[in-house]
Amino acid sequence: MESYPVPEAALREAVLNAIIHKDYASGVPVQISVYPDKIMLWNSGELPGDWTIAKLKAKHPSQPFNPDIANAFFRAGRIEAWGRGIERIMDACREFDVPEPVFQYDSTGLWINFSFPAKIVKVSIPNAKTREKTREKTREKILRIIRAEPGVSIEQIAKSINITLKGVEWQIRKMKKDGLILRVGPDKGGYWKVVKSGN
């Protein structure tokens, strides 16, 4: 079963919160930014009076910026109770043992920053050495195929090593630039020649 770096319930509540509390007079849309290690949501709007982030995260009365929109979502069954959105976000993150989001508020609006668990970030962001090893393995596969069948097409190489056509084309350009291979003759009817090993 596929799992997500941010609990679906927490992300859903964050999106609903942004829609309900957005200042629609600003004309600026809700913004969702996705990075390899986090998701950030922002909406224009203001917290009530003397409210702080601490009060927002604590138990508090419902004061939606747009009560009619909040009521519509409530009647549609999208929110269970007014004033519990932030609490539900925090509860969902605790339940799934992922980092609680960081809230930031300034004159422009409210940010909710969901950081991904370290184990997910480690898998999803390979370091430079890992990327280089992957490139080298792909290069070696291409060289092996070309040595065995100089007339092979790029499409056939892509199918053989199970990567995209664009991926193979990028590798071929790089290998030609590095002086590893060269093309003899036209695209159709020509052949590849290995000039030197990739090692």
Secondary structure, DSSP 8 states (H G I E B T S, - for coil): ----SS-HHHHHHHHHHHHHH--GGG----EEEEETTEEEEEE-----TT--HHHHHS------SSHHHHHHHHHTTS-SSTT-HHHHHHHHHHHTT----EEEEETTEEEEEEE--HHHHHHHS--HHHHHHHHHHHHHHHHHHHHH-TT--HHHHHHHHT--HHHHHHHHHHHHHTTSEEEES-TTT-EEEE-S---
